[in-house]
Amino acid sequence: MSTNKIFKSNDIGIDLGTSNILVAIKGKGIILNEPSVVAIKNNTNTEIAMGAEAKDMIGRTPESISAINPLKGGVIADFVATRILLNRVMEKVYKRHKIRKPRVIVGVPCGITEVEERAVEEVVVQAGAREVYLIEEPMAAAIGAGINVAEPTGNIIVDIGGGTTEVAVISLGGIVLSNSIRIAGDNLDEDIINYVKKKYNMIIGLKTAEDIKIELGCATPVMSEKTLQVTGRDLENGLPKTIIIGSEEVRIAIEASLAEIVEVIKITLEKTPPELSSDLMAQGIVLTGGGALIENLDSLINQRTGITVRVSEKPLEDVVNGTQKALADLEKLRTVLKYKKRK
């Protein structure tokens, strides 16, 4: 078998996201999409569950078990838990698709440090990669959303993930300007928790807050008010309590965080070189990541910036799809890779 055929069967793209980890194999598409959560037995650091099964354990585990999201703000916060999670993910991929020692491209946030880069790289190598390439998530998302990043035309992409919002102006195969803030989907969940606590004197969990965000989240008032029945714990007596919460309440709860996201977009636009500003007006803003699914967020950004906004067709998959496309044409897109290591 030729070397090229080995590479074709062994190339893997990973979106190591704060909320979800997605894995794609070149030529096969996305083959794994799981929450970035692992449940660990505390005294032995052994894995009990991962992904959706582990996420369902959050807030329900005894003291001997921890259900952990080891990634915060798009980077590794718990190295041991990340290694356990990624080892399990890679083991699943290897076993199911009978591959060994793959080349791996991993999407990473723009603002991570060299130390954080090395941490990501080390975990992926320990999980069995032969070679590791890192690509900045906005670049991967732009490629995945169908933008021709090699053209001498300015494009702006806004990637709202679980832990970070990243805004990047891209031209000629590189990121001309970028800004990153650690305000994104997870912060919106916290906003909803705090709102319910303050208004209803009730505590809800992160999973419940996320469900509320998905069902009712909106950036501007909606034409038809939607409601959701929510159960939590009454702070006065500690007993279960049920309320009805509406989409307008959720809009108010997340309003401040969305305003900060809009502000970082405006700052990026203001700092864009004049030669590219006209391109951005013509091309518009591309919105991707899970936060792109907040109802009317595109309208809010358009109102505040005066630039047209389009939501990517598959915002949750753009980063991992971008890694696939980079793998498919690695030589042509090698310049977009931020860092690489050969083992």
N, C-alpha and C positions, 0 to 999 in steps of 0.2 A: 504494500500500500504506500502511495506517495505521501510525502510530508504534508502537501496541501490538503489531501483528503483527511489526514489525521487532524489538521487544524480545523477543517470544516465540521468535523464531528465533535470537536472538543471546545469550541469557542462559546463562552458564556458571558452574558451581560447581566449586571445586578444593579437594581435601584435599592440601595441600602437606606430606606427611608425611616424617619422617626416613627411613623404610624404603621407602615407596611413595608415588607421586603418582597420585591418582585424579581424573578429570575427568568431570563429568556435564553434559549439556545439558538444560535444562528441557523436559519433554515426551518426551525420548528416553531418559532414564536414564543409567547409567554407560557412557561410550563409550571410556574409556581407563583402564587400570590397569597401571602399570609400576613396577619398582623405581626409586627416586630416585637413580640412578647414571648418570654420563656419562663416557665415555672421550674424552680430549682429547689431541691432539698437542701436546706441551709447547712446541715452538719457535714455534708459530703460534696456539695457543689455539683450534684448530679442532676441531669435534666429529667423532669417528670412529664412535662408537656411543652409544646411550642405552638405558635400561631394562634388560630382561632380558639383552640381548646384551652390554651394558657390564658388568653385574653378573658375568657369566660370565668376564670378563677380570680381575677382581680377583685379585691375587696372581700373575698370569700375564703381565703386560705387560713389554716391554723398557723401557729407561730413557727412550726418546723418547716414550713414551705413559704417561699417568696415568689410571687408572680411579678416579673420585672420587665419593664420596657427599657432596655439597656442603652438606647440612643436618645439623646436629648439635643434639641437644636440641630438635628441632622448629623451630629458627630457622636463618637463613642463616649458614653459617660461611665459605663461599667464594662471594663475590658473582659473580665471573666465571663460575664453573662453574654456579652456579644460573641465571644469565641464559642461558647456553648451553642448559642442560637445559630450562628453561621455554620458551624460544624454539622449541626443537625440538618440544616437546609441543604448543604452541599452533599451530605450523605444521601439524602432523599433523591437529589438530582442524579448523583453518580449511579445509585442503585437502579433507579427507574429507567435511565437512559444509557446505562452501561458505558460510562466515560470515565477517564482518569486523567489527572494532571492537565486540566484545561488552561487555555489562556482566558483571562477574565478582565473585563472592563467594568469598573465600578463608578457610578455617579456619586460625586461628593459636592458639598456646598462650596460656593465661591470663596467664602471668608475663612475657611479652615486654615489652621497653622500647619507648618511643616511637621510638627510633633503629631498633630492629629492625622495628617496624611500618612505618616509612618505607622500609626496605630491601625488605621484601616488596612493598609497594605499588609502589615504583619498578620492580622487576623485572617485575611483572605489567603495568604500564603500558607499559614498553619492549617487552614481548612482544605488544602490540597491543590492550590493553583500552581501551575508551572510558571506563568508570567502574569503580572498584574499591571494593568493600565488604569489610571484615574482620569476621569473626565468631569469637568465642572457641570453641575446639574442644569443650569440654564442653557448651556451649549447642547447638552444631551436632549433636553426638553425641546429646544428649537429644532434640532435635527428630527426628533420624533414627531413633532407637529408639522413636519413637511416644509420647513423653511430651508432654502438653499443657502447655507451659511457661508459658502465659499464666494458668493457673488459680492461685488463691490457696492452693495446696497445696504443701507442701515436698516436693521430690524430691532424691535424691542420686545422682549419677552418677560412676563411676570409669572414666576413659579411660586405658588402659595402651597406649601407642603404642610406637614404636621408640626414641625419645629421651627422652620424658617420660611421667610418670604424673600425671594431673590429676584432682583430686577437687573436685566442685562441688556446692553446695546451691543449688537453683534454685526460685524462687517468683515469681509475678506478672511473668513475662517478664524476669526479671533474675537475675544470680548474686548470691545473698545472701552467700555465703562460698565461698572457693576456696583450695586449696593445690596447689602443683605441685612435684614433685621430678624431677631429671634422672636417675632410675633407672627403667628400663623394659626393653623387649625387647633392646636392644643390650647392656645391662649383663648380662643373663642369658647372652647369647652369650659375653661376656668371662669370666663366671664359669665356664662350661663349659670354655673354653680353658685357664684357670688351673688348674682341677681336673685336667684330663687331663695338663697339664704337670707338676704336682706329683706326682700318683699314678703316672703311667705314663712320666714322663720323655720325653714326646712332644709335638711341636708340631702343632696342627691349625689350619686357616684359619677365618676368620669364616663362610664359607659352610658348612663342615662343622659348625661349632658350631651354626649356625642349624638345620641339618637335624636334628641331635641334639635340639635343643630342641623342634622341631615333632613329632618322632617319639616322644620319651621324656619330655618335660617334664611334671612333675607337682608339685603343692604338698603333697600328703600321700601316704603309702604307698598304692600301688595293689593291688587284689585279686590281679592276675596280673602278675608281673614281666615286663617287655618288655626285649629286648636289641637292639643294633644293632652291626654290624661297621663299624669306623671305621679309616681309614688316614691316617697322618700321617708326620712325619719324626722319627726317633729322635735325641734330643739328644746321645747318646753318640758315635754313629758317622756321623750325618748321612744314614743310609740309610732307605728307606721302612719303615714299621712298621705292623702291623695289630693292633688290640685289639678285644675285645668289651666294650661298655659297657652297663650296665643302667639302668633307670628309677630305681631307688633311689639309684644314684650321682648321677644328674642331679638328683634331688630334693635331695640333700645339697649339691650344687654351687651350686644357686640359692637355697637356703634363706635365706641372710642378706639377699639382695636382696628376696626376697618379704616378709621380715619388715619391711623398711623401708617397703615399699608398704603393708602392713597398718597400720603405725604412723601413716603420714600420714592414712590413712582414720580411725583412732581419734582423732587430734588434731582433725580436721575435725568429727567427731561431737561431741567434747567442747566445741567452741567454737560449735556451732550454737545459735541462740536457742531458749529453752525452748518458745516457741510453735510452733516447727517440728519439734522433736524427736519429738513424738507422731506427726506426719505421716510422718516418716522410718521410725519403727517400723512404721507401718501399710503404707506404700508399699514399703519395702525398698530395697536398694541395687541399682542397675542397673550391670552390669559390661560394658564395651565396649572396643574396640581389640583389636589382635592378642594382647595379653597375656591377654585374657579366655579365650583358647582353651587356656591352660595347664590341664591336667587337675586337677580338684579344687580349683582356686583359689577358686571360689565357696564350697566347703565350708570352706576354711581361714579365709576372711574371716568367714563365719558363726560359726565356732567362737570367733574372737577378738573379735567385736563383739556377738554375740547378736542380730544383725539378719538377716532373710532376704535372700538374694542371688539375683538372676536374671541369667543371661547373655543379652545381647541376641541376637535371632535372626540378625542379620548384623553382628557386631561390627567386621569389617574395613571395612564400607561405611557405618557410621552417620554419620560426619562429612560425607562427600560427599553422602549422602542428605539430611542436614540442610540442606546448602546448597541442594539442589534444592527442598526444601519452602519454604525462605526465599524463594527466587526466585519460586516459584509464588504466594506471598502476601506480596510484598515490603512493601506498605503496612502490613499488619497486624503483620508481624514486624520492621518497621524499627527498633523500640526495642531489639532484641537485637543489632543491628549495632554493633560496637565503634567503628568509624571508617569514614569514607568520603572519597573524593576524586573530584571531577569533572574530567575532562581537557578 
